[in-house]
């Protein structure tokens, strides 16, 4: 994979991971973001943001899993 594409792919996977597939896209964003930080010198801010989004994905998953374990459901409730 080209070094110039790692940071945008990591960022997008971290961003989408906030809504769906947290457990898959979060670690993917972390791995690709770390690789982009090591290789790509032009998109370091986007790679760092991908790392933060990957960690946020895992935090959202942990929150939802704890909520499901306490009798709730494993999805967001926006209206009530």
Contact map, one row per residue, 1 for C-alpha under 8 A:
11101100000000000000000000000000000000000000000000000000000000000000000000000000
11111100000000000000000000000000000000000000000000000000000000000000000000000000
11111110000000000000000000000000000100110000000000000000000000000000000000000000
01111111000000000000000000000000000100010010000000000000000000000000000000000000
11111111100000000000000000000000000000000000000000000000000000000000000000000000
11111111110000000000000000000001101100010000001000000000000000000000000000000000
00111111111000000000000000000001100110010011011001000000000000000000000000000000
00011111111100000000000000000000000000000000011000000000000000000000000000000000
00001111111110000000000000001001000000000000000000000000000000000000000000000000
00000111111111000000000000011111100000000000001001100000000000000000000000000000
00000011111111100000000000001000100000000000011011101000000000000000000000000000
00000001111111110000000000000000000000000000000001000000000000000000000000000000
00000000111111111000000011011000000000000000000001000000000000000000000000000000
00000000011111111100000011011100000000000000000001101100100000000000000000000000
00000000001111111110000000000000000000000000000001001000000000000000000000000000
00000000000111111111000010000000000000000000000000000000000000000000000000000000
00000000000011111111111111000000000000000000000000000100100000000000000000000000
00000000000001111111110000000000000000000000000000001001100100000000000000000000
00000000000000111111110000000000000000000000000000000000000000000000000000000000
00000000000000011111110000000000000000000000000000000000000000000000000000000000
00000000000000001111111111000000000000000000000000000000000000000000000000000000
00000000000000001111111111000000000000000000000000000000110110000000000000000000
00000000000000001000111111100000000000000000000000000000110010000000000000000000
00000000000000001000111111110000000000000000000000000000000000000000000000000000
00000000000011011000111111111000000000000000000000000100100000000000000000000000
00000000000011001000111111111100000000000000000000001111110000000000000000000000
00000000000000000000001111111110000000000000000000000110010000000000000000000000
00000000010011000000000111111111000000000000000000000100000000000000000000000000
00000000111011000000000011111111100000000000000001101100000000000000000000000000
00000000010001000000000001111111110000000000000001111110000000000000000000000000
00000000010000000000000000111111111000000000000000100000000000000000000000000000
00000110110000000000000000011111111100000000001000000000000000000000000000000000
00000110011000000000000000001111111110000000001101100000000000000000000000000000
00000000000000000000000000000111111111000000001100100000000000000000000000000000
00000100000000000000000000000011111111100000000000000000000000000000000000000000
00110110000000000000000000000001111111110011001000000000000000000000000000000000
00000010000000000000000000000000111111111011001100000000000000000000000000000000
00000000000000000000000000000000011111111000000000000000000000000000000000000000
00100000000000000000000000000000001111111000000000000000000000000000000000000000
00110110000000000000000000000000000111111111000000000000000000000000000000000000
00000000000000000000000000000000000011111111000000000000000000000000000000000000
00000000000000000000000000000000000000011111000000000000000000000000000000000000
00010010000000000000000000000000000110011111111000000000000000000000000000000000
00000010000000000000000000000000000110011111111100000000000000000000000000000000
00000000000000000000000000000000000000000011111110000000000000000000000000000000
00000011001000000000000000000000000000000011111111000000000000000000000000000000
00000111011000000000000000000001110110000011111111100000000000000000000000000000
00000000000000000000000000000000110010000001111111110000000000000000000000000000
00000000001000000000000000000000000000000000111111111000000000000000000000000000
00000010011111100000000000001100100000000000011111111100000000000000000000000000
00000000011001000000000000001110110000000000001111111110000000000000000000000000
00000000000000000000000000000100000000000000000111111111000000000000000000000000
00000000001001100100000001001100000000000000000011111111100000000000000000000000
00000000000001001000000011111100000000000000000001111111110000000000000000000000
00000000000000000000000001100100000000000000000000111111111000000000000000000000
00000000000000000100000001000000000000000000000000011111111100000000000000000000
00000000000001001100011011000000000000000000000000001111111110000000000000000000
00000000000000000000011001100000000000000000000000000111111111000000000000000000
00000000000000000000000000000000000000000000000000000011111111100000000000000000
00000000000000000100010000000000000000000000000000000001111111110000000000000000
00000000000000000000011000000000000000000000000000000000111111111000000000000000
00000000000000000000000000000000000000000000000000000000011111111100000000000000
00000000000000000000000000000000000000000000000000000000001111111110000000000000
00000000000000000000000000000000000000000000000000000000000111111111000011110000
00000000000000000000000000000000000000000000000000000000000011111111100001000000
00000000000000000000000000000000000000000000000000000000000001111111110000000000
00000000000000000000000000000000000000000000000000000000000000111111111111000000
00000000000000000000000000000000000000000000000000000000000000011111111111000000
00000000000000000000000000000000000000000000000000000000000000001111111100000000
00000000000000000000000000000000000000000000000000000000000000000111111100000000
00000000000000000000000000000000000000000000000000000000000000000011111110000000
00000000000000000000000000000000000000000000000000000000000000000011111111000000
00000000000000000000000000000000000000000000000000000000000000010011001111110000
00000000000000000000000000000000000000000000000000000000000000011011000111110000
00000000000000000000000000000000000000000000000000000000000000010000000011111000
00000000000000000000000000000000000000000000000000000000000000010000000011111100
00000000000000000000000000000000000000000000000000000000000000000000000000111111
00000000000000000000000000000000000000000000000000000000000000000000000000011111
00000000000000000000000000000000000000000000000000000000000000000000000000001111
00000000000000000000000000000000000000000000000000000000000000000000000000001111
